[in-house]
């Protein structure tokens, strides 16, 4: 055979490769830049960089990358360097699919936290944020290899987390290995690491460890979470599902069954969990003592099951469903061996009241305190206004209000930030007497658990809980309890308050240190305060706690400060007159 017949096709192929390479070298960078900006634009983002280089055939290197939100111009992410290697086969079809991505020295900036709504009623018409649309992950076998080093996450000016390294490694056979290590910044720094394996049959296993420091910097037992189950994605329906039978372990002794759904449509979030056979032994051995707080001092006999579920479609936020059920099995609390013992507040006692910012007040809750008032000596207007504003379901729930929790979660997801809480009067009482006011997830969990124990295992009546609450809560600087508040603001007894005075005091409870902002410079109520007071009165009437004829129109509401609080609004005396006649 003539060798030239073989040489000619080979030369033709070689020439074609040279031509394609030459064209690729010329077109690669414009094409890469165009595709990157189009992808960002489709998500409402803008890209900027100091330098963008493309290496033939399929690598892009970026220096000084910045990702901004187009509408607001806010910076969302920065990176000192970023690189991506594209998969060649999709690239030949002009489809950019990264096979490997690396980022170094990354800064992630979350929006500043919105001021939270107090655990209280609020007049309608408040602005709301947009819904949070969850991103649904790709299947494990299509994920790129990923290396991210040095990620600083901040919210406003506050540090949130530091991720030292994150790695995603697709392996032969379709499995993807996941590894993350870093530090979560809260009131204490919490180092963490996570390891996981996600197979192409959707089987996911993972283990996360959080090294939570004990008070005083002592080393304690780590919190260890492990997962074993199936997590599947439907790209067409844009859904991620946690299959029934998936197992979540906490430490060595707490085992739960979970299942769930995250769907783009809505978006919708659903999670169901069941933890059975819980008792003092497996809880204490599985959770760090710092997470238990005062709960570690309770002597709990018997066991219980905890079943909870949450289902929210943000397209129909009023349909939110949340339930949390405790099923006791011969469960009881030994008050003699428990410290703290909630049952002890049935009789007169000395209350050490834990206030925000580490402050402490001490009051006798009994006859030895001249300002102590039994419930029947506190104005019904004040009692009902505070219950309506702080915990409208107080007389119906048993420690925590699942309906309020569901609505609060829905509001927070819509806003994309913490906007509303769901604290009950019982939870607030636990906070004031035993837990303090640290804004941590652990403290909130302790609050919910202790509130349930108080209402189910302590033997305390609702009336006694409300009586103690009204005698310990803060109403201003150094002002604890309803009678001190009545004297401080109006120079009267807690049993003699008028409706307008009671409505005003009810609005002070959620933020007692900011009560002065409810008045103008001349000492008159601001419009928003009158609207709030009218709103509470209307709710009282709707619940049958106030004659509708007594609901005051907002523009007619007046209160006159008569106690020591009045001095903060009195004009300073004339300095010349105060000086007297010169000698």
Phi, psi and omega in degrees: 000138180295118181299340180292333178294331176277327184290321184299312177298322180297317179295323179296317178296317179299318179297320180296320179297318179299316180296314180297318179297317180296315178295321180298318180298325180283325188262345188300312184293311178301321180294316181296316179298316181298314181295319181296315181290324178294318179297319178293317181300323180296340180254014179073027184240160176233136179255143173219152180204162176275325182208137180228115180240144176238130176252125180293138009262344194207044179227135177237135178237132183235136175244139177064050182282138174225132177245124183240152171280121188301315187295319186255342185078006180290139177280126179260325186207142171229153176211133177297320177212150177213143177217151179217133173252124184273151174286132189292317185300309177296329182295326177297335177262017180060035175244119184272108176234113184290140173260337179206135180227137177226138175224145179228145177052070186258139173241121178250124184246111175276154179296150179302147180294135175286147178298129183289147170289142176293163176286071190204168174288159176213145178301149181293167176096011179286145179293150180232151177278176179277163181291152177272118180263115184287143173275129180263126187292154172287164175294153187302320186285351180256358181287144176281160169294138187224133174227119177233130183232130174072071180252122176253120180253125180232153172237112190064237177257002184265132176290139179252312183202157172233119178257109181291320181203141174225129182225136174235121185235101172292131181249165176300139183093356173100350180286148176239125178266138183237134177216130180222138174220142181179200182221131175267128181263115173232214173296332171236150176282131183240103175294145180214158169213152184222135175230137180207161176222126183238112184269165182287351173269014176077007177283124182239128172236145181199158178218130178235138179233132179240120181267085185276121182288146173280161176305141182083008179079009179290147178282130181239185178289132179287157171271121182241124176243136177226146184231140176215109182182192180250129176237111185244153180236135173251101184296323182292315179278350182056057180228145172240131184234136168263117189289148174305145181090355176294143189245132173243122178252140175243115184063219183254345189240354181251120183234128180231154174255130181228155170208156184192178182209137167233121183235140179295320180294125181118290348292162183238140178233130176220135177213132176234137182221145178220118177242118184248155175070033179279140179205175184303319186296307184286336176289312182294324181279346184256338184247141173300144182301327182295331177286331180280328181056224181298340179299334180295340181269000180276140176261099186254124179253147181090187181226171177208159172251146177234117180240131182219152178208149181218131180219119182222125170250111185292345173288339178225069188299334180288350180270006183305138178230128176221135174220149176214114186241132173254122179252102184281149174232096183052047184267129176206160183248128177274105185291336182286329184256003182261135174221111006284159176247104182304332182295339184293342181276004175295324181259169175306139183208165175266117182266122168266104190268122182269117186252163177303156179062031173076008180283156180224138172232149180237129179220143171279125178258082184170184186301338180291347179258116182297342179264358177292135179230121170300162186301324182284356175250016173251135182311127175303327176301314181292314181304310184286327178293317180294315179299316180297318184282322186268327189197078186300337181259018186307317185283351182253325186277175181234060175114312175219154188254102184296326178296316180294323178296315179299316180293324179294317179297319179298316180296320181291323177291321178298320183279342185070022181197167177284112182241332186219138173258181181221036183289138176261171177298321179296319177295319178295324177295317177299322180295317184286328185263331189227335192251328186084189192239023177297130182272074179234156179296323179298316181295325178293320177296319177299321182297315180296313182297316182292324178298319178296317180297317180302315187276342182251330190240353184268340183082005180283142178277160175300319181299318180292321178299315180293321179299312179296317180304311183291342179264352181242338187291156184274139178234005181163184182296112180072013183252109181241127175091160188295320184288320175300322179294315180299321179289319184293317184269323192231004178053046179216174180275153180298338179275354186246013183291141174282172179298313181297320179296318180295318178298319178298312181298327178296325180285341182282330188307315184295332182216072187295335181283350184246021185298331183296334180291350179278355179242150171280177181301333182271002178090005178268152181295138175286157182302320182295328179289318177296322178296320178296316180296318177297320181297316179296316179299320179296320177294322176299316179295319181296331180267005179078018181261359181206137175299122181307331181292342182268354181293118185279139171300145185303319185284354180259355185286130178221143168225144179243120177289129183234344181269199180303334179299333182298329184298336181288347181245357179283135179296145179298144178296151180299126187297327180292316179296321181294329182287335180081185181278131180297146178285000000 
